[in-house]
Amino acid sequence: MTKTATVRARIEPGLKRDAEAVLSELGLSTSEAITLFLRQVTLRQGLPFPVQIPNEETRKAITEARDRIDLETYATVEEWSDEMRKL
């Protein structure tokens, strides 16, 4: 099938750059990735990943994290990793 339709979208330059770097590692162009996404939307009759409104507990956790309430911080990844292994 001949490709004649054009999709235009305005996105943040950093997002575009970061996404293109990942896609490049996968051997895909942005156009190929968009085509894959749209094919999945068509096949699934919806988004190819779950999209949900967060419940009250999740919204509270997001707000607390943004406000840095009871936020645990670690000086290094190793420190965090050691702490996680204790759980």
Secondary structure, DSSP 8 states (H G I E B T S, - for coil): ------------HHHHHHHHHHHHHHT--HHHHHHHHHHHHHHHTS-SS------HHHHHHHHHHHTTTT----SSHHHHHHHHHH-
